[in-house]
Amino acid sequence: MSYDPYYAHVVTSPNSGFRYYNGRPVIYFISISKRTKEEEEEEENEEEEMKKKKKKKKKKKKKKKKKKKKKKKKKRRIRTKATPRTPSTRTLQQQQ
């Protein structure tokens, strides 16, 4: 490639050149852009920050709420006969 100020940042890699596909020569260029060390460091820092942010964004597992057990209602004892629970004073007097 001839020098052109517009394309000055593009440098062809040593792998550029001819390749044969289906018996025909094909010209190809692999371009490598020149970067300063500062720019590369900045990009690496940005990538690390993005990785840290992604790590922070991990979903937290939701805790399952325990279901409260319903209290069973006590069944009322239905007495078939309507007799008093304690003997009346009359029955006590008759027994004596």
C-alpha positions as MATLAB code, in Angstrom:
seq = 'MSYDPYYAHVVTSPNSGFRYYNGRPVIYFISISKRTKEEEEEEENEEEEMKKKKKKKKKKKKKKKKKKKKKKKKKRRIRTKATPRTPSTRTLQQQQ';
ca = [
       0.000    0.000    0.000;
       1.252    3.449   -0.833;
       1.398    6.070    1.901;
      -1.777    8.055    2.228;
      -2.420   10.299    5.264;
      -6.032    9.080    5.401;
      -4.901    5.454    5.658;
      -1.758    6.178    7.671;
      -3.161    4.376   10.740;
      -3.698    1.159    8.792;
      -0.750   -1.226    8.662;
      -0.894   -4.458    6.755;
       0.140   -7.517    8.719;
       2.816   -9.886    7.414;
       0.026  -12.399    6.685;
      -1.361  -10.137    3.947;
      -0.831  -11.176    0.354;
      -2.154  -13.756   -2.064;
      -4.183  -16.831   -1.344;
      -5.557  -19.303   -3.812;
      -9.259  -20.127   -3.612;
     -10.613  -22.587   -6.171;
      -7.419  -22.199   -8.203;
      -7.707  -18.404   -8.478;
      -5.363  -15.949   -6.748;
      -7.158  -13.616   -4.351;
      -5.514  -10.529   -2.842;
      -6.347   -9.991    0.799;
      -5.101   -7.576    3.406;
      -5.303   -8.047    7.125;
      -5.254   -4.591    8.650;
      -3.932   -3.810   12.092;
      -4.691   -0.413   13.524;
      -1.880    1.288   15.422;
      -2.743    2.026   19.016;
      -0.771    3.706   21.693;
      -0.122    1.872   24.941;
      -2.309    4.376   26.790;
      -5.301    3.599   24.573;
      -4.793   -0.146   25.060;
      -4.585    0.290   28.848;
      -7.747    2.406   28.843;
      -9.617   -0.264   26.879;
      -8.394   -2.989   29.241;
      -9.514   -0.926   32.246;
     -12.922   -0.396   30.675;
     -13.265   -4.135   30.013;
     -12.337   -4.931   33.630;
     -14.887   -2.404   34.904;
     -17.571   -3.920   32.693;
     -16.731   -7.395   34.022;
     -16.988   -6.118   37.609;
     -20.362   -4.531   36.850;
     -21.604   -7.780   35.309;
     -20.489   -9.692   38.386;
     -22.392   -7.284   40.625;
     -25.559   -7.696   38.575;
     -25.922  -11.398   39.407;
     -29.459  -12.229   40.419;
     -30.020  -12.931   44.051;
     -31.920  -16.071   44.876;
     -35.326  -15.328   46.321;
     -36.013  -16.859   49.680;
     -39.106  -18.998   49.752;
     -41.683  -17.826   52.253;
     -42.739  -20.447   54.735;
     -46.442  -21.129   54.651;
     -48.187  -20.659   57.972;
     -49.989  -23.755   59.142;
     -53.653  -23.205   59.781;
     -54.771  -24.041   63.293;
     -57.359  -26.771   63.352;
     -60.610  -25.845   65.027;
     -61.478  -27.984   67.991;
     -64.574  -30.002   67.315;
     -67.318  -29.372   69.864;
     -68.439  -32.453   71.661;
     -72.128  -32.807   71.169;
     -73.741  -34.561   74.108;
     -76.683  -36.669   73.108;
     -78.414  -36.425   76.477;
     -78.957  -33.124   78.157;
     -77.569  -34.249   81.490;
     -75.661  -31.847   83.669;
     -71.956  -32.436   83.991;
     -71.932  -32.254   87.784;
     -74.637  -33.898   89.813;
     -77.171  -31.471   91.133;
     -77.739  -30.860   94.826;
     -80.974  -32.870   94.709;
     -79.243  -36.014   93.512;
     -76.507  -35.612   96.096;
     -79.157  -35.326   98.866;
     -81.001  -38.380   97.592;
     -77.813  -40.489   97.555;
     -77.123  -39.701  101.214;
];
